[in-house]
Amino acid sequence: MVFFEYDAEAEKRVIYKDGVEEGRAKEIVRSCKDFNLSKEDAIHKLETLLSIPTQSAIDYYEKFSKEFENEFSKAQKIM
């Protein structure tokens, strides 16, 4: 059995940092879409601006691209 000391403050800091990173990633992807940048350029911007590995950048791009496409589709249906 493994015992460790739980640090609630450390967990809050990690959750906050992850949330901030995700929020920034979302805005970067939105900006890249608005300026019609390629997928590759958007992923490179995510890597550079957030200092994250390529796979994380790809994951963020895929997640938010789908979200924005869904928003666009809903807006088109309303019109």
Helices and strands as residue ranges (DSSP letters): H 8-34, H 39-50, H 54-78
